[in-house]
Amino acid sequence: MPHFSAWIQERSGKSDSESTRDKFEGFEMNSRLANILAAAMILGLSGCASMSADECLVSDWSAIGYEDGARGYTADRFSQHRKACAKHGVAADFEGYKRGREDGLVEFCQPGHGFTYGVNGGRYNGVCSADLEPEFVASYNVGYQLYSLRAAVSSANSAIYAKQGELKSTEKRIVAIGVELISDETTTEQRVELLAEMKDLSERTGELESEIEFLVAERARAEQELQYFEQTVAAEGY
C-alpha cells in the first residue's frame, strides 16, 4: 500500500496541508434545518418516494430537493416524486426541487461527509460537481476501503461460525449413529446404511476442519490488514 498521504494527494491533486485541512470540514447544519426535517417527515425515514395527495399539495419542493441532494440521490429521484404526485393530479415543482437539490449536494459533497458516507457503506452515484468531486471521492474511497475491510472480517467470522455449527451438527449425528449401531433394534440392513452415512459424515468432518482452519487464517489476515489501515487512517486525522 502506498503512503497514505501520497495516496490522498494522488487522488485529490492537492498538497498534504490542503487535503488535511479540507478533510476536517464536517457535514454542517445550516439555517434550512427546519425545512430539511419537514421534508424528511414527508418522504419518510425509509426513503419511500410514495406521497399522498395532501403531501404533494403541501410539500416544499425546494426542501425535498435539498433533502434528496444531502442524501446523495441522483436527479432520477425527482421522477419518482413526480409520478407519485401525478397519480393524485398534482404537478411537482421541478425548478424548486432542482434548486434545493443543488444546495443539498453542496453539503453532501464535502470531504468530511465523503469519508463518513464511505465508512457506512454508501454507494456514490457520481452526483458531485467537478469542483467538489475530487476531494469528496478521495475521502470517500478511504472511508469505503475501511468499510470493506471491516466487512471482510465480519464475513470471515460469519463463515467460521457457520462451518463450526455444521461441524457440531455433524459430530452430533456421528454420535447418534454410534448409538443406533449398537442398538438391538437396528437391523442388518439399517446398520449397513448407517455405516455408509457415518463414513460420509466422517469425511465431511475432515473437510470442515480444513475449511475452518483456512477461514481462521483468512480472518487473521483480514484483521491484520484492518488494524493497519485503521491505524493509518487515525494517524491522518480521520
Backbone torsions as a table, in degrees:
resi	resn	phi	psi	omega
1	MET	NA	130.2	179.4
2	PRO	-66.7	164.4	177.4
3	HIS	-54.8	138.6	-170.7
4	PHE	-63.2	-42.8	-179.9
5	SER	-62.4	-40.7	178.9
6	ALA	-66.6	-35.0	179.5
7	TRP	-63.5	-42.4	177.7
8	ILE	-67.2	-45.7	-176.9
9	GLN	-62.7	-38.3	-178.5
10	GLU	-60.5	-37.2	-176.8
11	ARG	-86.8	-28.8	-177.0
12	SER	-93.4	-23.5	-178.1
13	GLY	75.5	17.0	-179.1
14	LYS	-122.0	165.9	179.6
15	SER	-72.0	168.9	179.1
16	ASP	-59.4	-43.2	-177.6
17	SER	-65.0	-39.9	179.3
18	GLU	-67.5	-43.1	-178.8
19	SER	-66.3	-41.7	-179.5
20	THR	-63.8	-42.3	179.3
21	ARG	-64.1	-45.4	-176.2
22	ASP	-67.6	-36.3	-172.7
23	LYS	-72.4	-12.3	176.7
24	PHE	-88.0	-1.3	177.8
25	GLU	-70.5	118.4	-176.5
26	GLY	-84.4	175.2	176.9
27	PHE	-91.1	85.7	-166.6
28	GLU	-82.3	150.8	174.0
29	MET	-78.7	155.7	177.5
30	ASN	-138.7	-172.0	-173.1
31	SER	-68.7	-9.2	-178.1
32	ARG	-93.6	17.5	-176.3
33	LEU	-58.0	-41.6	-178.3
34	ALA	-60.7	-42.7	179.1
35	ASN	-67.1	-37.1	179.8
36	ILE	-63.9	-45.3	-179.3
37	LEU	-64.6	-37.6	178.3
38	ALA	-64.6	-41.2	179.2
39	ALA	-66.2	-37.5	-179.8
40	ALA	-64.7	-37.6	178.6
41	MET	-66.7	-37.0	-179.0
42	ILE	-69.1	-45.6	-177.4
43	LEU	-76.8	-25.0	-179.0
44	GLY	89.9	140.4	-178.1
45	LEU	-66.1	-17.5	-179.9
46	SER	-76.8	-10.3	179.9
47	GLY	84.9	9.3	-178.9
48	CYS	-68.9	134.6	-176.7
49	ALA	-89.3	-6.6	-178.5
50	SER	-67.6	130.7	-178.3
51	MET	-131.7	140.0	178.3
52	SER	-77.1	170.6	179.5
53	ALA	-60.2	-44.7	-179.9
54	ASP	-63.1	-40.7	179.8
55	GLU	-63.9	-40.1	178.6
56	CYS	-64.6	-37.7	-177.2
57	LEU	-71.4	-38.3	-174.3
58	VAL	-97.0	-2.1	-174.5
59	SER	-66.1	139.9	170.1
60	ASP	-90.6	100.0	-173.0
61	TRP	-66.2	-26.4	175.6
62	SER	-67.4	-41.4	179.6
63	ALA	-68.2	-38.3	178.4
64	ILE	-64.4	-42.6	177.6
65	GLY	-62.5	-40.1	179.0
66	TYR	-62.0	-45.8	-179.7
67	GLU	-61.1	-43.8	179.2
68	ASP	-64.7	-40.7	178.2
69	GLY	-65.3	-41.8	-179.6
70	ALA	-66.2	-19.4	177.3
71	ARG	-96.8	-0.2	176.4
72	GLY	79.9	20.6	179.3
73	TYR	-72.8	150.5	176.0
74	THR	-78.4	171.7	-179.7
75	ALA	-65.0	-19.3	178.8
76	ASP	-62.4	-19.5	-180.0
77	ARG	-59.5	-35.0	-179.7
78	PHE	-61.5	-36.6	-179.6
79	SER	-60.3	-36.9	178.1
80	GLN	-64.5	-43.7	178.2
81	HIS	-65.1	-43.3	-177.7
82	ARG	-60.9	-44.8	-179.4
83	LYS	-65.0	-39.6	179.5
84	ALA	-62.9	-42.7	-178.6
85	CYS	-76.2	-30.3	178.9
86	ALA	-61.6	-31.9	178.7
87	LYS	-63.8	-22.4	179.7
88	HIS	-104.5	10.1	178.5
89	GLY	72.8	24.2	-178.7
90	VAL	-113.4	130.4	179.8
91	ALA	-88.2	131.3	178.5
92	ALA	-79.5	147.7	-179.2
93	ASP	-91.5	95.4	-176.1
94	PHE	-66.7	-43.4	-177.1
95	GLU	-61.8	-43.9	178.0
96	GLY	-63.5	-43.1	179.3
97	TYR	-62.2	-43.5	-178.0
98	LYS	-62.3	-45.0	179.7
99	ARG	-61.2	-45.7	-179.5
100	GLY	-64.3	-42.4	-178.8
101	ARG	-63.8	-39.4	179.5
102	GLU	-62.3	-40.0	177.0
103	ASP	-66.5	-40.9	179.3
104	GLY	-63.6	-36.7	-179.8
105	LEU	-65.8	-32.0	177.5
106	VAL	-60.6	-40.4	178.0
107	GLU	-70.3	-43.1	-178.4
108	PHE	-62.0	-37.6	-170.0
109	CYS	-87.0	15.1	175.8
110	GLN	-75.5	143.8	-178.4
111	PRO	-54.8	-42.3	-179.6
112	GLY	-59.8	-39.9	178.9
113	HIS	-73.3	-31.9	178.5
114	GLY	-59.5	-42.8	178.9
115	PHE	-63.9	-47.9	-179.8
116	THR	-61.6	-42.2	180.0
117	TYR	-62.2	-41.0	179.0
118	GLY	-68.2	-42.9	179.8
119	VAL	-59.8	-33.5	-179.7
120	ASN	-84.7	3.7	176.7
121	GLY	81.7	17.2	179.2
122	GLY	-66.4	148.7	178.9
123	ARG	-101.1	119.2	-179.8
124	TYR	-81.5	129.8	-174.8
125	ASN	-107.9	21.8	176.1
126	GLY	67.9	37.0	-174.4
127	VAL	-92.9	-11.6	-175.3
128	CYS	-78.8	150.0	179.4
129	SER	-71.1	164.0	-175.3
130	ALA	-60.7	-31.4	-178.2
131	ASP	-79.5	-24.2	-178.6
132	LEU	-100.3	-22.6	-171.0
133	GLU	-63.8	-43.8	-176.7
134	PRO	-55.6	-48.4	-179.2
135	GLU	-67.1	-41.6	-180.0
136	PHE	-61.7	-48.9	-176.2
137	VAL	-64.9	-38.3	179.1
138	ALA	-59.7	-46.7	179.6
139	SER	-71.2	-38.4	178.5
140	TYR	-60.3	-43.5	-178.8
141	ASN	-61.5	-38.3	177.3
142	VAL	-63.9	-47.5	180.0
143	GLY	-62.2	-42.1	-177.5
144	TYR	-70.7	-32.5	175.4
145	GLN	-63.5	-40.8	177.9
146	LEU	-64.0	-42.5	176.5
147	TYR	-60.0	-43.6	-178.3
148	SER	-65.0	-40.3	179.6
149	LEU	-67.1	-40.7	176.8
150	ARG	-65.1	-39.2	179.0
151	ALA	-64.6	-35.1	179.7
152	ALA	-65.4	-40.7	177.7
153	VAL	-66.4	-43.9	179.2
154	SER	-62.6	-41.0	179.1
155	SER	-64.4	-40.5	178.9
156	ALA	-64.3	-41.8	177.5
157	ASN	-60.3	-45.4	-179.4
158	SER	-61.8	-41.7	-180.0
159	ALA	-65.8	-39.8	179.0
160	ILE	-64.6	-45.7	-179.4
161	TYR	-62.4	-38.1	179.6
162	ALA	-65.5	-44.2	179.6
163	LYS	-67.0	-38.9	178.5
164	GLN	-64.8	-38.1	177.4
165	GLY	-64.9	-41.9	178.2
166	GLU	-65.2	-39.8	179.2
167	LEU	-62.9	-43.0	179.3
168	LYS	-62.1	-43.0	179.0
169	SER	-66.0	-38.7	179.7
170	THR	-64.8	-45.6	179.4
171	GLU	-64.7	-36.1	178.0
172	LYS	-64.5	-39.4	179.1
173	ARG	-68.6	-36.1	178.2
174	ILE	-62.4	-41.6	177.5
175	VAL	-62.9	-42.3	-179.6
176	ALA	-63.9	-39.2	178.1
177	ILE	-63.2	-40.0	178.3
178	GLY	-58.8	-39.9	178.1
179	VAL	-65.6	-42.5	-179.9
180	GLU	-65.2	-35.0	-177.0
181	LEU	-64.9	-34.0	-177.5
182	ILE	-93.4	0.2	179.6
183	SER	-73.1	138.6	178.6
184	ASP	-68.1	-19.7	-177.1
185	GLU	-84.4	-10.5	-178.5
186	THR	-80.8	129.3	-179.8
187	THR	-81.5	167.6	178.4
188	THR	-61.0	-42.9	179.5
189	GLU	-62.5	-41.1	179.2
190	GLN	-65.7	-36.9	179.0
191	ARG	-64.0	-39.1	177.8
192	VAL	-60.7	-45.8	-179.7
193	GLU	-65.6	-40.2	180.0
194	LEU	-66.4	-39.8	178.2
195	LEU	-64.6	-37.1	177.8
196	ALA	-66.7	-41.0	178.3
197	GLU	-65.0	-42.5	179.9
198	MET	-62.0	-38.5	178.1
199	LYS	-61.0	-46.7	179.1
200	ASP	-62.4	-42.2	-178.6
201	LEU	-68.1	-35.7	178.1
202	SER	-64.7	-40.2	177.3
203	GLU	-65.4	-41.0	179.3
204	ARG	-65.1	-35.2	177.3
205	THR	-60.0	-44.5	177.9
206	GLY	-62.8	-40.3	178.7
207	GLU	-63.7	-43.9	-178.9
208	LEU	-64.4	-40.5	178.9
209	GLU	-62.8	-39.0	178.0
210	SER	-68.5	-41.5	179.7
211	GLU	-64.5	-40.2	178.8
212	ILE	-65.4	-41.9	178.4
213	GLU	-60.1	-42.7	178.9
214	PHE	-65.0	-44.1	-178.6
215	LEU	-65.5	-37.0	177.6
216	VAL	-63.2	-40.5	177.9
217	ALA	-66.1	-40.1	177.7
218	GLU	-64.9	-39.4	177.7
219	ARG	-64.1	-41.2	178.8
220	ALA	-61.4	-41.3	178.1
221	ARG	-64.4	-43.9	-179.7
222	ALA	-65.5	-39.1	178.9
223	GLU	-66.3	-38.4	178.5
224	GLN	-65.4	-44.0	179.1
225	GLU	-64.8	-40.6	178.2
226	LEU	-63.6	-45.2	-179.3
227	GLN	-59.9	-43.8	179.3
228	TYR	-62.5	-45.0	-177.4
229	PHE	-67.3	-40.9	178.0
230	GLU	-61.2	-41.6	178.1
231	GLN	-64.0	-40.1	-179.8
232	THR	-67.3	-42.6	178.5
233	VAL	-62.5	-44.2	179.6
234	ALA	-62.7	-39.6	179.3
235	ALA	-65.0	-27.7	179.9
236	GLU	-85.7	-1.9	173.8
237	GLY	90.5	14.9	179.6
238	TYR	-78.5	NA	NA
